[in-house]
Each structure stands twice: as C-alpha cells, then as structure tokens.
Amino acid sequence: MDPVQKLWMFHQWVGDQLDRAELAKNQAYLLASFDHPEEVKKLMGDGDVHISTDEEFEESSRMVREANLRSLNEMNNERRGRRKRRLTIQ
C-alpha cells in the first residue's frame, strides 16, 4: 500500500474516532439532561459568550464599514480601467 494513502487513511480513521467520541458525549449530555438539567448546563458551560460595550460595538462596526468601503472602491477602480470597445460592422 502506498505510504501516503496509508497516512491519509489513518487521519480519516482518527477523525471518525473523534466524531464517535463527540457523539457519545452529546448523547450522554442528552440523557443526563432529563434528570439533572442544571448539572448538564454547568458541564457544557455557556459556550462562546462575549459581552462588549456599546463603544466596542461602534468601533468594530466602523472598522467593518471602512473595510467594505475600501474593497468597494478597489472594485470600482478596477472596473474603470477596463472599457469595452464597440464593435463596428463594415
């Protein structure tokens, strides 16, 4: 068997094992949530929760707006450089 193919198959196998472990963990959380919902919430945590102030939100919104305007201006500049020529039929 080709060593590269064997390595690829090993990585696929490891990924399958991780998926199975994640599935088993989620099923355990599901079953436990019927008897002890508060404990399951503690185990799972709050997830990716980020609390920001209004100033931080405004700053990030301004940065996104500026990036979008920059990319729009670059696209418009590229379009201006290319003109279509009329075809004349003689």
Order of alpha helices (4+ residues) and beta strands (2+ residues): alpha-alpha-alpha
